[in-house]
Amino acid sequence: MNEYDAILIVSFGGPEGLDDVIPFLENVLRGRNVPRERMLQVAHHYELFDGVSPINQQNRELIEALRSELAQNGPQLPIYWGNRNWHPLLTDSLKQMAKDGVKHALAFVTAAYSSFSSCRQYRQNIMDAQSAVGPRAPQVDKLRSFYNHPLFIEANVAHIESAFSKLNRLRNDTAAQPHLIFTAHSIPQSMADNSDYADQLSETARLIGESVGTENWQLVYQSRSGSPQQPWLGPDICDHLRELKNTGVNDVIVAPIGFVSDHMEVIYDLDVEARKVANEIGLHMVRASTAGTHPAFVKMIRELIIERTDGATPRALGIRGPSPNECRIDCCLMA
């Protein structure tokens, strides 16, 4: 069994003020052929929220919750935090870890599913940070994907049940069953073809639907940003809302299961854009929370850790079983 001496939380990062927005987006888009006018459109989304993405604060809260969980139940390991695109940046975090004498860390990436941007790219980010730090950089092992972990399902189910209760207080007719919409970030079809992303999302949706006792659900996608000529995963959330209304549906729960915490894509694309569509067409819409800092989600992170530190048996729901600790060489390719 490997000896680990630290935990590293690895996330996307987000701006925390108006002056951060453009530098942050330039980091996100570096090396990608995205027109500047498109970047400025996205910058406007952040400006509506004073340039503050909620993701950094949610990560701080998650770290505090995990620190408390580990202090109470072990293992007693320090927690570090590094982001892909904004402070604290991964390279700076690994420098601090090396300075503190950390030799071998476990990384929890705040992404539940396997795709280039949610798995392989993070592993490359870690390797790039290690190269920048040099020979003293700690070894870092990524914890496995957790899309079908029972505690991840439990956290999402709890938030969805709360959303159902809120919706029932808002609507007049409680006889008709609300439609449950699961959302995730769309990715290019070529990227999806080289990963288990869509299949894993479908399994998470199935497990949650089964847990809340409904077959009245649909997996859709949001936040598409590519060329109209390039196929991306669909259907789009706003198109699906209109389609549901045309078939007589009046009440919907939107559950962003593709995200583990609130990104700008959640609070803008769902709470602003999708809600605007729902209001225009007369749909009652309630958005469920992301897993966030739900106690079950925090306990799940500890379980993933003790799989590696203590050899605990991996847990998973459904027939797919737990994801492997080591990714295949050819998994989650860009295209």
LOVEXBA-824220 format. One record per residue (C-alpha): residue number from 1; x, y, z; residue in three letters. Coordinates in pm, 1 decimal. Layout:
N
+------+----------+----------+----------+-------+
| nuse |        x |        y |        z | vexke |
+------+----------+----------+----------+-------+
|  NUM |        X |        Y |        Z |   Ala |
...
+------+----------+----------+----------+-------+
END
This chain:
335
+------+----------+----------+----------+-------+
| nuse |        x |        y |        z | vexke |
+------+----------+----------+----------+-------+
|    1 |      0.0 |      0.0 |      0.0 |   Met |
|    2 |    137.9 |    342.7 |    -96.6 |   Asn |
|    3 |    220.9 |    591.1 |    176.6 |   Glu |
|    4 |     51.2 |    925.1 |    116.1 |   Tyr |
|    5 |    128.2 |   1241.9 |    305.4 |   Asp |
|    6 |   -117.9 |   1498.6 |    161.6 |   Ala |
|    7 |   -445.2 |   1556.0 |    -23.2 |   Ile |
|    8 |   -460.0 |   1791.8 |   -322.1 |   Leu |
|    9 |   -794.6 |   1936.5 |   -431.5 |   Ile |
|   10 |   -772.9 |   2014.4 |   -804.1 |   Val |
|   11 |  -1035.5 |   2233.2 |   -967.5 |   Ser |
|   12 |  -1112.7 |   2463.5 |  -1258.2 |   Phe |
|   13 |  -1081.3 |   2797.1 |  -1079.3 |   Gly |
|   14 |  -1272.8 |   3116.6 |  -1133.1 |   Gly |
|   15 |  -1235.1 |   3494.7 |  -1109.4 |   Pro |
|   16 |  -1312.7 |   3673.1 |   -784.4 |   Glu |
|   17 |  -1350.6 |   4027.9 |   -912.8 |   Gly |
|   18 |  -1398.8 |   4227.1 |  -1232.0 |   Leu |
|   19 |  -1023.8 |   4276.2 |  -1281.5 |   Asp |
|   20 |   -976.6 |   3897.6 |  -1280.7 |   Asp |
|   21 |  -1225.7 |   3815.0 |  -1555.7 |   Val |
|   22 |  -1025.7 |   3877.1 |  -1874.7 |   Ile |
|   23 |   -697.2 |   3727.5 |  -1743.5 |   Pro |
|   24 |   -892.3 |   3425.0 |  -1620.9 |   Phe |
|   25 |  -1064.2 |   3374.2 |  -1956.7 |   Leu |
|   26 |   -733.5 |   3416.6 |  -2138.0 |   Glu |
|   27 |   -598.9 |   3131.1 |  -1924.7 |   Asn |
|   28 |   -902.8 |   2916.5 |  -2003.8 |   Val |
|   29 |   -881.1 |   2982.1 |  -2378.4 |   Leu |
|   30 |   -501.9 |   2974.3 |  -2421.3 |   Arg |
|   31 |   -413.4 |   2762.8 |  -2723.9 |   Gly |
|   32 |   -772.6 |   2743.8 |  -2843.6 |   Arg |
|   33 |   -898.2 |   2911.6 |  -3160.0 |   Asn |
|   34 |  -1174.8 |   3116.0 |  -2996.6 |   Val |
|   35 |  -1257.7 |   3462.0 |  -3140.3 |   Pro |
|   36 |  -1199.2 |   3747.6 |  -2896.8 |   Arg |
|   37 |  -1557.7 |   3865.6 |  -2943.2 |   Glu |
|   38 |  -1675.8 |   3530.1 |  -2807.4 |   Arg |
|   39 |  -1448.1 |   3570.5 |  -2506.3 |   Met |
|   40 |  -1594.0 |   3914.8 |  -2441.7 |   Leu |
|   41 |  -1946.2 |   3770.5 |  -2458.9 |   Gln |
|   42 |  -1853.4 |   3520.0 |  -2189.7 |   Val |
|   43 |  -1687.6 |   3795.8 |  -1987.8 |   Ala |
|   44 |  -2024.3 |   3972.1 |  -1977.7 |   His |
|   45 |  -2172.7 |   3668.9 |  -1801.3 |   His |
|   46 |  -1920.1 |   3716.8 |  -1520.5 |   Tyr |
|   47 |  -1979.0 |   4092.1 |  -1512.4 |   Glu |
|   48 |  -2344.3 |   4028.9 |  -1428.6 |   Leu |
|   49 |  -2215.5 |   3876.2 |  -1104.0 |   Phe |
|   50 |  -1954.6 |   4147.0 |  -1032.9 |   Asp |
|   51 |  -1684.9 |   3928.6 |  -1184.2 |   Gly |
|   52 |  -1716.6 |   3663.9 |   -915.0 |   Val |
|   53 |  -1755.0 |   3294.9 |   -993.0 |   Ser |
|   54 |  -1891.0 |   3095.9 |   -698.0 |   Pro |
|   55 |  -1657.3 |   2802.7 |   -758.8 |   Ile |
|   56 |  -1360.4 |   2923.8 |   -552.4 |   Asn |
|   57 |  -1569.4 |   2991.9 |   -242.9 |   Gln |
|   58 |  -1744.8 |   2658.6 |   -283.4 |   Gln |
|   59 |  -1404.5 |   2489.5 |   -296.5 |   Asn |
|   60 |  -1298.8 |   2667.9 |     21.9 |   Arg |
|   61 |  -1614.2 |   2541.4 |    191.0 |   Glu |
|   62 |  -1556.7 |   2190.0 |     54.9 |   Leu |
|   63 |  -1199.4 |   2189.5 |    185.2 |   Ile |
|   64 |  -1314.2 |   2298.1 |    531.1 |   Glu |
|   65 |  -1582.1 |   2027.9 |    534.2 |   Ala |
|   66 |  -1332.0 |   1764.6 |    420.7 |   Leu |
|   67 |  -1075.7 |   1883.4 |    675.2 |   Arg |
|   68 |  -1336.3 |   1834.9 |    948.8 |   Ser |
|   69 |  -1432.0 |   1491.3 |    811.2 |   Glu |
|   70 |  -1070.1 |   1373.8 |    804.6 |   Leu |
|   71 |   -998.2 |   1519.6 |   1148.7 |   Ala |
|   72 |  -1287.4 |   1320.1 |   1289.8 |   Gln |
|   73 |  -1249.1 |    993.6 |   1095.1 |   Asn |
|   74 |   -900.8 |    997.0 |    941.8 |   Gly |
|   75 |   -668.7 |    975.6 |    769.9 |   Pro |
|   76 |   -491.9 |   1273.8 |    924.1 |   Gln |
|   77 |   -352.8 |   1435.9 |    609.3 |   Leu |
|   78 |   -303.0 |   1804.5 |    522.7 |   Pro |
|   79 |   -513.0 |   1942.6 |    237.3 |   Ile |
|   80 |   -376.8 |   2162.2 |    -42.4 |   Tyr |
|   81 |   -569.4 |   2324.5 |   -327.1 |   Trp |
|   82 |   -465.6 |   2407.2 |   -682.2 |   Gly |
|   83 |   -662.0 |   2529.6 |   -984.7 |   Asn |
|   84 |   -619.0 |   2490.1 |  -1357.8 |   Arg |
|   85 |   -706.0 |   2847.4 |  -1454.2 |   Asn |
|   86 |   -693.0 |   3083.5 |  -1155.5 |   Trp |
|   87 |   -538.2 |   3134.4 |   -817.1 |   His |
|   88 |   -437.7 |   2928.7 |   -630.2 |   Pro |
|   89 |   -273.3 |   2783.5 |   -940.0 |   Leu |
|   90 |   -153.0 |   2424.3 |   -945.7 |   Leu |
|   91 |    210.9 |   2514.7 |   -997.6 |   Thr |
|   92 |    211.7 |   2745.5 |   -693.9 |   Asp |
|   93 |     39.4 |   2479.5 |   -485.2 |   Ser |
|   94 |    291.6 |   2210.8 |   -580.7 |   Leu |
|   95 |    575.1 |   2451.9 |   -501.8 |   Lys |
|   96 |    429.2 |   2498.3 |   -154.2 |   Gln |
|   97 |    383.9 |   2124.1 |   -113.8 |   Met |
|   98 |    747.4 |   2064.9 |   -209.7 |   Ala |
|   99 |    857.4 |   2336.9 |     35.6 |   Lys |
|  100 |    653.1 |   2165.1 |    308.2 |   Asp |
|  101 |    822.1 |   1833.4 |    236.0 |   Gly |
|  102 |    524.9 |   1656.2 |     74.6 |   Val |
|  103 |    642.9 |   1353.7 |   -122.1 |   Lys |
|  104 |    332.0 |   1166.1 |   -235.8 |   His |
|  105 |    -16.3 |   1318.6 |   -259.5 |   Ala |
|  106 |   -362.5 |   1203.4 |   -359.4 |   Leu |
|  107 |   -550.2 |   1438.6 |   -590.7 |   Ala |
|  108 |   -926.8 |   1480.3 |   -582.1 |   Phe |
|  109 |  -1039.4 |   1644.9 |   -906.8 |   Val |
|  110 |  -1375.6 |   1821.1 |   -881.1 |   Thr |
|  111 |  -1515.8 |   1638.2 |  -1183.7 |   Ala |
|  112 |  -1717.8 |   1316.7 |  -1159.9 |   Ala |
|  113 |  -1697.7 |   1197.1 |  -1520.3 |   Tyr |
|  114 |  -1436.1 |   1089.4 |  -1773.4 |   Ser |
|  115 |  -1360.2 |   1313.1 |  -2070.2 |   Ser |
|  116 |  -1061.9 |   1502.3 |  -2204.9 |   Phe |
|  117 |  -1139.5 |   1824.6 |  -2018.6 |   Ser |
|  118 |  -1258.2 |   1659.7 |  -1696.5 |   Ser |
|  119 |   -990.7 |   1391.2 |  -1663.7 |   Cys |
|  120 |   -700.5 |   1374.0 |  -1908.0 |   Arg |
|  121 |   -644.2 |   1749.4 |  -1916.9 |   Gln |
|  122 |   -631.3 |   1768.4 |  -1536.1 |   Tyr |
|  123 |   -375.1 |   1487.6 |  -1528.6 |   Arg |
|  124 |   -169.8 |   1680.8 |  -1783.1 |   Gln |
|  125 |   -208.6 |   1998.6 |  -1574.7 |   Asn |
|  126 |    -65.1 |   1814.0 |  -1275.1 |   Ile |
|  127 |    228.8 |   1682.2 |  -1479.2 |   Met |
|  128 |    297.0 |   2029.8 |  -1620.4 |   Asp |
|  129 |    298.2 |   2172.4 |  -1267.9 |   Ala |
|  130 |    537.1 |   1898.6 |  -1155.1 |   Gln |
|  131 |    771.4 |   1979.9 |  -1443.2 |   Ser |
|  132 |    762.6 |   2348.8 |  -1351.0 |   Ala |
|  133 |    848.2 |   2272.4 |   -988.2 |   Val |
|  134 |   1128.5 |   2035.4 |  -1081.0 |   Gly |
|  135 |   1281.2 |   1731.4 |   -907.3 |   Pro |
|  136 |   1142.2 |   1825.7 |   -565.5 |   Arg |
|  137 |    783.2 |   1813.5 |   -691.5 |   Ala |
|  138 |    568.7 |   1556.4 |   -511.4 |   Pro |
|  139 |    431.7 |   1250.2 |   -684.3 |   Gln |
|  140 |     56.1 |   1294.0 |   -732.3 |   Val |
|  141 |   -195.1 |   1012.9 |   -785.8 |   Asp |
|  142 |   -543.1 |   1106.0 |   -905.0 |   Lys |
|  143 |   -841.8 |    953.7 |   -725.7 |   Leu |
|  144 |  -1080.0 |    761.2 |   -950.2 |   Arg |
|  145 |  -1397.7 |    885.0 |  -1117.6 |   Ser |
|  146 |  -1701.8 |    862.8 |   -891.4 |   Phe |
|  147 |  -2009.9 |    913.4 |  -1110.0 |   Tyr |
|  148 |  -2177.6 |    597.3 |   -971.5 |   Asn |
|  149 |  -2053.6 |    612.9 |   -612.8 |   His |
|  150 |  -2352.9 |    563.9 |   -379.6 |   Pro |
|  151 |  -2271.1 |    875.4 |   -177.6 |   Leu |
|  152 |  -2250.8 |   1093.1 |   -491.2 |   Phe |
|  153 |  -2592.4 |    961.0 |   -590.9 |   Ile |
|  154 |  -2721.4 |   1020.6 |   -236.7 |   Glu |
|  155 |  -2609.7 |   1385.4 |   -235.6 |   Ala |
|  156 |  -2776.6 |   1455.0 |   -569.0 |   Asn |
|  157 |  -3094.1 |   1273.1 |   -468.5 |   Val |
|  158 |  -3119.4 |   1481.8 |   -151.5 |   Ala |
|  159 |  -3091.7 |   1806.9 |   -346.8 |   His |
|  160 |  -3344.3 |   1690.4 |   -606.2 |   Ile |
|  161 |  -3594.0 |   1589.5 |   -339.2 |   Glu |
|  162 |  -3556.9 |   1937.4 |   -186.8 |   Ser |
|  163 |  -3624.9 |   2086.2 |   -529.6 |   Ala |
|  164 |  -3937.0 |   1870.7 |   -566.6 |   Phe |
|  165 |  -4063.2 |   2000.7 |   -232.0 |   Ser |
|  166 |  -3999.2 |   2360.6 |   -337.1 |   Lys |
|  167 |  -4175.4 |   2309.0 |   -668.9 |   Leu |
|  168 |  -4480.0 |   2158.8 |   -498.1 |   Asn |
|  169 |  -4509.0 |   2472.5 |   -285.5 |   Arg |
|  170 |  -4504.6 |   2689.8 |   -597.8 |   Leu |
|  171 |  -4752.0 |   2512.5 |   -824.6 |   Arg |
|  172 |  -5125.9 |   2473.0 |   -804.0 |   Asn |
|  173 |  -5167.4 |   2128.2 |   -959.4 |   Asp |
|  174 |  -4968.4 |   1869.2 |   -765.2 |   Thr |
|  175 |  -5131.5 |   1574.7 |   -940.3 |   Ala |
|  176 |  -4914.2 |   1585.0 |  -1251.9 |   Ala |
|  177 |  -4563.4 |   1450.2 |  -1200.3 |   Gln |
|  178 |  -4294.8 |   1712.0 |  -1269.4 |   Pro |
|  179 |  -4044.5 |   1636.3 |  -1542.8 |   His |
|  180 |  -3688.5 |   1585.6 |  -1416.0 |   Leu |
|  181 |  -3416.0 |   1727.0 |  -1639.5 |   Ile |
|  182 |  -3053.2 |   1629.6 |  -1581.6 |   Phe |
|  183 |  -2796.0 |   1864.0 |  -1732.6 |   Thr |
|  184 |  -2425.3 |   1839.8 |  -1805.1 |   Ala |
|  185 |  -2170.9 |   2047.3 |  -1995.4 |   His |
|  186 |  -2186.3 |   1966.1 |  -2365.0 |   Ser |
|  187 |  -1865.4 |   1857.3 |  -2534.1 |   Ile |
|  188 |  -1778.8 |   1797.4 |  -2901.8 |   Pro |
|  189 |  -1909.9 |   1467.1 |  -3032.8 |   Gln |
|  190 |  -1556.3 |   1374.8 |  -3140.7 |   Ser |
|  191 |  -1439.5 |   1414.8 |  -2780.6 |   Met |
|  192 |  -1736.0 |   1216.6 |  -2649.8 |   Ala |
|  193 |  -1652.8 |    933.9 |  -2891.4 |   Asp |
|  194 |  -1314.3 |    894.3 |  -2719.2 |   Asn |
|  195 |  -1442.6 |    876.0 |  -2362.9 |   Ser |
|  196 |  -1712.3 |    727.2 |  -2140.2 |   Asp |
|  197 |  -1853.3 |   1073.0 |  -2062.6 |   Tyr |
|  198 |  -2201.6 |   1033.3 |  -2209.8 |   Ala |
|  199 |  -2243.5 |    673.0 |  -2091.6 |   Asp |
|  200 |  -2138.6 |    764.9 |  -1737.7 |   Gln |
|  201 |  -2378.9 |   1059.0 |  -1729.9 |   Leu |
|  202 |  -2662.7 |    837.0 |  -1850.8 |   Ser |
|  203 |  -2585.1 |    588.1 |  -1573.8 |   Glu |
|  204 |  -2580.3 |    861.1 |  -1307.7 |   Thr |
|  205 |  -2914.4 |    990.4 |  -1434.6 |   Ala |
|  206 |  -3061.5 |    640.0 |  -1431.9 |   Arg |
|  207 |  -2942.2 |    573.2 |  -1078.0 |   Leu |
|  208 |  -3080.9 |    902.9 |   -950.5 |   Ile |
|  209 |  -3411.0 |    855.8 |  -1132.2 |   Gly |
|  210 |  -3440.7 |    510.9 |   -979.6 |   Glu |
|  211 |  -3362.0 |    647.8 |   -633.7 |   Ser |
|  212 |  -3625.5 |    922.8 |   -650.1 |   Val |
|  213 |  -3879.1 |    682.9 |   -798.7 |   Gly |
|  214 |  -3935.4 |    833.3 |  -1140.1 |   Thr |
|  215 |  -3880.9 |    732.7 |  -1501.2 |   Glu |
|  216 |  -3997.6 |   1076.6 |  -1610.5 |   Asn |
|  217 |  -3651.7 |   1220.0 |  -1675.7 |   Trp |
|  218 |  -3424.4 |   1327.0 |  -1959.5 |   Gln |
|  219 |  -3050.8 |   1391.9 |  -1985.2 |   Leu |
|  220 |  -2973.7 |   1710.2 |  -2178.7 |   Val |
|  221 |  -2672.8 |   1935.3 |  -2224.7 |   Tyr |
|  222 |  -2583.2 |   2299.0 |  -2174.1 |   Gln |
|  223 |  -2305.3 |   2553.9 |  -2221.5 |   Ser |
|  224 |  -2209.9 |   2462.6 |  -2577.7 |   Arg |
|  225 |  -1935.2 |   2695.0 |  -2699.2 |   Ser |
|  226 |  -1810.6 |   2548.5 |  -3027.0 |   Gly |
|  227 |  -1864.1 |   2623.3 |  -3394.5 |   Ser |
|  228 |  -2219.7 |   2560.2 |  -3519.4 |   Pro |
|  229 |  -2067.3 |   2337.7 |  -3788.3 |   Gln |
|  230 |  -1913.1 |   2102.3 |  -3530.0 |   Gln |
|  231 |  -2140.7 |   1836.4 |  -3376.4 |   Pro |
|  232 |  -2173.6 |   1862.6 |  -2997.5 |   Trp |
|  233 |  -2370.9 |   1653.4 |  -2749.9 |   Leu |
|  234 |  -2738.9 |   1743.8 |  -2726.2 |   Gly |
|  235 |  -3022.6 |   1816.2 |  -2690.5 |   Pro |
|  236 |  -2972.8 |   2165.9 |  -2553.7 |   Asp |
|  237 |  -3148.1 |   2251.6 |  -2227.5 |   Ile |
|  238 |  -3336.4 |   2552.0 |  -2367.4 |   Cys |
|  239 |  -3457.6 |   2359.4 |  -2672.6 |   Asp |
|  240 |  -3572.8 |   2079.7 |  -2442.2 |   His |
|  241 |  -3768.9 |   2320.3 |  -2222.2 |   Leu |
|  242 |  -3958.3 |   2447.5 |  -2526.0 |   Arg |
|  243 |  -4023.3 |   2093.5 |  -2646.4 |   Glu |
|  244 |  -4161.9 |   1991.3 |  -2306.9 |   Leu |
|  245 |  -4396.2 |   2289.7 |  -2298.5 |   Lys |
|  246 |  -4523.3 |   2199.8 |  -2645.8 |   Asn |
|  247 |  -4612.2 |   1852.1 |  -2516.7 |   Thr |
|  248 |  -4812.2 |   1991.7 |  -2224.9 |   Gly |
|  249 |  -4554.4 |   1981.5 |  -1944.5 |   Val |
|  250 |  -4587.1 |   2267.0 |  -1695.2 |   Asn |
|  251 |  -4344.9 |   2177.4 |  -1415.1 |   Asp |
|  252 |  -3975.4 |   2089.5 |  -1432.1 |   Val |
|  253 |  -3687.2 |   2020.0 |  -1197.8 |   Ile |
|  254 |  -3343.9 |   2094.9 |  -1346.7 |   Val |
|  255 |  -3058.9 |   1903.0 |  -1181.7 |   Ala |
|  256 |  -2703.1 |   1990.4 |  -1299.0 |   Pro |
|  257 |  -2555.3 |   1648.2 |  -1222.2 |   Ile |
|  258 |  -2267.2 |   1710.5 |  -1463.5 |   Gly |
|  259 |  -2121.9 |   1961.6 |  -1214.2 |   Phe |
|  260 |  -2016.8 |   1898.0 |   -854.9 |   Val |
|  261 |  -2024.4 |   2266.3 |   -759.7 |   Ser |
|  262 |  -2165.5 |   2587.5 |   -902.4 |   Asp |
|  263 |  -1968.2 |   2710.2 |  -1200.6 |   His |
|  264 |  -2058.9 |   3018.6 |  -1401.5 |   Met |
|  265 |  -2216.3 |   2774.2 |  -1647.7 |   Glu |
|  266 |  -2459.9 |   2671.5 |  -1374.0 |   Val |
|  267 |  -2557.6 |   3013.7 |  -1244.6 |   Ile |
|  268 |  -2567.3 |   3183.3 |  -1587.0 |   Tyr |
|  269 |  -2671.5 |   2914.2 |  -1832.5 |   Asp |
|  270 |  -2934.7 |   2768.7 |  -1598.1 |   Leu |
|  271 |  -3031.1 |   3037.5 |  -1346.9 |   Asp |
|  272 |  -3033.9 |   3316.4 |  -1605.8 |   Val |
|  273 |  -3074.3 |   3181.0 |  -1960.4 |   Glu |
|  274 |  -3278.5 |   2865.3 |  -1898.9 |   Ala |
|  275 |  -3493.2 |   3040.5 |  -1639.3 |   Arg |
|  276 |  -3564.6 |   3321.5 |  -1885.7 |   Lys |
|  277 |  -3689.0 |   3063.9 |  -2138.2 |   Val |
|  278 |  -3899.2 |   2889.1 |  -1873.2 |   Ala |
|  279 |  -4059.1 |   3218.9 |  -1770.1 |   Asn |
|  280 |  -4128.6 |   3316.4 |  -2130.3 |   Glu |
|  281 |  -4308.9 |   2989.8 |  -2210.5 |   Ile |
|  282 |  -4485.1 |   2952.0 |  -1876.7 |   Gly |
|  283 |  -4296.2 |   2663.3 |  -1717.6 |   Leu |
|  284 |  -4256.8 |   2629.6 |  -1342.2 |   His |
|  285 |  -3885.1 |   2556.5 |  -1308.9 |   Met |
|  286 |  -3683.4 |   2481.4 |   -995.6 |   Val |
|  287 |  -3309.4 |   2422.3 |  -1016.6 |   Arg |
|  288 |  -3164.2 |   2162.3 |   -779.5 |   Ala |
|  289 |  -2831.6 |   2233.6 |   -609.6 |   Ser |
|  290 |  -2506.7 |   2071.5 |   -715.3 |   Thr |
|  291 |  -2345.6 |   1817.7 |   -481.8 |   Ala |
|  292 |  -2144.8 |   2102.9 |   -326.9 |   Gly |
|  293 |  -2069.1 |   2037.9 |     38.2 |   Thr |
|  294 |  -2350.1 |   1793.5 |    108.1 |   His |
|  295 |  -2232.8 |   1565.8 |    392.3 |   Pro |
|  296 |  -2269.8 |   1254.7 |    175.9 |   Ala |
|  297 |  -2045.0 |   1406.4 |    -90.4 |   Phe |
|  298 |  -1779.8 |   1498.1 |    165.3 |   Val |
|  299 |  -1792.7 |   1145.6 |    308.4 |   Lys |
|  300 |  -1753.3 |   1009.8 |    -43.1 |   Met |
|  301 |  -1424.5 |   1195.5 |    -87.1 |   Ile |
|  302 |  -1297.3 |   1035.0 |    232.4 |   Arg |
|  303 |  -1405.2 |    693.0 |    104.6 |   Glu |
|  304 |  -1211.0 |    749.2 |   -217.7 |   Leu |
|  305 |   -908.1 |    843.9 |    -10.9 |   Ile |
|  306 |   -918.5 |    535.3 |    213.2 |   Ile |
|  307 |   -950.9 |    312.8 |    -93.2 |   Glu |
|  308 |   -593.6 |    420.2 |   -164.4 |   Arg |
|  309 |   -451.8 |    465.7 |    185.1 |   Thr |
|  310 |   -613.1 |    166.8 |    359.5 |   Asp |
|  311 |   -718.2 |    -61.5 |     74.6 |   Gly |
|  312 |  -1090.6 |    -11.5 |    145.0 |   Ala |
|  313 |  -1322.4 |   -188.6 |    -99.9 |   Thr |
|  314 |  -1439.8 |     51.6 |   -373.0 |   Pro |
|  315 |  -1815.9 |    107.5 |   -379.5 |   Arg |
|  316 |  -2033.9 |    166.0 |   -684.0 |   Ala |
|  317 |  -2399.3 |    131.8 |   -780.8 |   Leu |
|  318 |  -2529.5 |    -30.2 |  -1097.3 |   Gly |
|  319 |  -2367.5 |   -288.8 |  -1319.0 |   Ile |
|  320 |  -2069.1 |    -84.9 |  -1442.2 |   Arg |
|  321 |  -1874.7 |   -119.1 |  -1118.9 |   Gly |
|  322 |  -1617.8 |    123.3 |   -976.9 |   Pro |
|  323 |  -1391.3 |    314.1 |  -1212.0 |   Ser |
|  324 |  -1027.2 |    201.4 |  -1218.2 |   Pro |
|  325 |   -759.6 |    394.6 |  -1030.3 |   Asn |
|  326 |   -536.6 |    403.3 |  -1336.0 |   Glu |
|  327 |   -663.2 |    541.9 |  -1666.7 |   Cys |
|  328 |   -597.1 |    359.0 |  -1993.4 |   Arg |
|  329 |   -323.1 |    510.4 |  -2205.9 |   Ile |
|  330 |   -574.3 |    587.1 |  -2482.1 |   Asp |
|  331 |   -862.5 |    705.5 |  -2265.2 |   Cys |
|  332 |  -1021.4 |   1050.6 |  -2290.4 |   Cys |
|  333 |   -829.0 |   1165.9 |  -2595.1 |   Leu |
|  334 |   -897.9 |   1512.1 |  -2735.1 |   Met |
|  335 |  -1044.6 |   1366.1 |  -3057.1 |   Ala |
+------+----------+----------+----------+-------+
END
